[in-house]
Amino acid sequence: MRRPLNAPIAPAAMPAGVRLIPFDIITARACRDLMNRVYAEGFGDARDFDEWWPWLTTDADYDPALMFVAVKDESIVGFCHCWTGAFIKDVVVDRFSRGHGLGAALVTSALLACRDRGAPFVDLKTDIDNCKAQSLYRRLGFAIVERVG
């Protein structure tokens, strides 16, 4: 799916009590744990932190400023991983935090950051059966540009 960045980006406020914190080695482990919990529900691959961390940090498109970590009551409840190539790699929200706009706020943060860096559009991939994610992305202005088997 693709979202052009020359179109207006509607604000998406963080839910009450949720704030963004910096991504670093300290928050990374909790982000990966959240990803593994969410991916255990379907639509993603769980990976061991010790495998994931070097894979992530040695990628040429890695920039910690494009990792959006949402915290509520000192627990990480959402994470959006974006590459410097204006590609959203992962968006996960803890199941108890869903339905309050956190996913939209995280993706909007990524859109704004990519726009500020001069990207003309943002791409992402989602499973063809992941209807909830596709619905969110469509609401945020994404459109399907390609379907893969």
C-alpha positions as CSV (number, residue, x, y, z in Angstrom):
1,M,0.0,0.0,0.0
2,R,1.2,3.5,-0.6
3,R,0.3,6.9,0.9
4,P,1.4,10.0,-1.1
5,L,2.7,12.7,1.2
6,N,1.7,15.7,-0.9
7,A,-1.9,15.2,0.4
8,P,-2.8,16.7,3.8
9,I,-2.1,14.5,6.8
10,A,-4.9,14.7,9.3
11,P,-3.8,14.9,12.9
12,A,-4.2,11.8,15.0
13,A,-3.8,12.4,18.7
14,M,-2.3,9.9,21.1
15,P,-4.9,8.3,23.3
16,A,-5.2,9.7,26.8
17,G,-2.2,8.8,29.0
18,V,-0.1,7.6,26.1
19,R,3.2,9.3,25.1
20,L,6.0,8.6,22.7
21,I,9.5,7.9,24.1
22,P,12.8,7.5,22.3
23,F,13.8,4.1,20.8
24,D,17.1,2.7,22.1
25,I,18.7,-0.5,23.3
26,I,16.7,-0.2,26.6
27,T,13.3,0.2,24.9
28,A,14.1,-2.2,22.0
29,R,13.8,-5.4,24.0
30,A,10.3,-4.4,25.2
31,C,9.3,-3.4,21.7
32,R,10.4,-6.8,20.4
33,D,8.5,-8.5,23.2
34,L,5.4,-6.6,22.2
35,M,5.9,-7.5,18.5
36,N,6.2,-11.2,19.4
37,R,3.1,-11.1,21.5
38,V,1.1,-9.4,18.8
39,Y,2.5,-11.6,16.0
40,A,1.6,-14.7,18.0
41,E,-2.0,-13.6,17.3
42,G,-1.3,-13.8,13.5
43,F,0.0,-11.7,10.7
44,G,3.7,-11.5,11.6
45,D,6.8,-13.5,12.5
46,A,8.1,-13.7,16.1
47,R,11.9,-13.4,16.3
48,D,14.3,-13.7,19.2
49,F,15.6,-10.3,20.3
50,D,19.3,-11.4,20.0
51,E,18.6,-12.2,16.3
52,W,16.5,-9.2,15.6
53,W,18.6,-6.4,17.2
54,P,21.7,-6.9,15.0
55,W,19.6,-7.4,12.0
56,L,17.8,-4.1,12.7
57,T,20.7,-1.9,13.7
58,T,23.0,-3.0,10.9
59,D,20.5,-2.3,8.2
60,A,21.4,0.8,6.1
61,D,17.8,2.0,6.4
62,Y,17.8,1.9,10.2
63,D,17.4,5.2,12.0
64,P,16.2,5.2,15.7
65,A,14.4,8.5,15.1
66,L,12.0,6.6,12.8
67,M,11.0,4.1,15.6
68,F,7.9,5.3,17.4
69,V,7.5,3.8,20.8
70,A,4.2,4.5,22.7
71,V,4.1,4.1,26.5
72,K,1.2,4.2,29.0
73,D,1.9,3.8,32.7
74,E,5.5,2.9,31.9
75,S,4.5,0.0,29.7
76,I,5.1,-0.1,26.0
77,V,1.7,-0.4,24.4
78,G,2.6,0.4,20.7
79,F,5.4,0.4,18.3
80,C,5.9,1.6,14.7
81,H,9.1,0.8,12.9
82,C,9.8,2.8,9.8
83,W,12.9,2.6,7.5
84,T,14.7,5.7,6.1
85,G,13.4,4.7,2.7
86,A,9.9,5.8,3.7
87,F,8.7,2.2,4.3
88,I,6.7,1.3,7.4
89,K,8.0,-2.2,8.4
90,D,5.9,-2.9,11.5
91,V,3.0,-1.5,13.4
92,V,1.9,-3.2,16.6
93,V,-0.5,-2.3,19.4
94,D,-1.0,-4.2,22.5
95,R,-4.4,-5.9,22.4
96,F,-5.6,-4.1,25.5
97,S,-4.8,-0.7,23.9
98,R,-6.5,-1.3,20.6
99,G,-9.6,0.6,19.5
100,H,-8.5,4.0,20.9
101,G,-6.6,5.5,18.0
102,L,-3.1,4.4,18.9
103,G,-2.4,2.7,15.6
104,A,-3.5,5.8,13.7
105,A,-1.4,8.0,15.9
106,L,1.7,5.9,15.4
107,V,1.3,5.7,11.6
108,T,0.6,9.4,11.4
109,S,3.8,10.0,13.3
110,A,5.7,8.0,10.7
111,L,4.0,9.8,7.9
112,L,4.9,13.2,9.3
113,A,8.5,12.2,9.9
114,C,8.9,10.9,6.3
115,R,7.2,14.0,4.9
116,D,9.6,16.2,6.9
117,R,12.5,14.2,5.4
118,G,11.3,15.0,1.9
119,A,9.8,11.6,1.0
120,P,7.1,11.8,-1.7
121,F,5.2,8.8,-0.4
122,V,5.3,6.1,2.2
123,D,4.9,2.4,1.5
124,L,4.0,-0.6,3.6
125,K,3.0,-4.2,3.2
126,T,0.2,-6.0,5.0
127,D,-1.2,-9.5,4.8
128,I,-4.1,-9.7,2.3
129,D,-6.2,-11.2,5.1
130,N,-5.4,-8.5,7.6
131,C,-8.6,-6.6,7.1
132,K,-8.3,-4.4,10.3
133,A,-4.9,-3.2,9.3
134,Q,-6.0,-2.5,5.8
135,S,-9.0,-0.5,7.0
136,L,-6.7,1.6,9.2
137,Y,-4.3,2.3,6.4
138,R,-7.1,3.2,4.0
139,R,-8.5,5.7,6.6
140,L,-5.1,7.3,6.7
141,G,-4.9,7.7,2.9
142,F,-3.1,4.6,1.8
143,A,-4.2,2.7,-1.4
144,I,-3.3,-0.7,-2.7
145,V,-0.7,-0.4,-5.4
146,E,0.3,-4.0,-5.8
147,R,-1.0,-7.4,-4.6
148,V,1.5,-10.2,-4.2
149,G,0.4,-13.9,-4.3
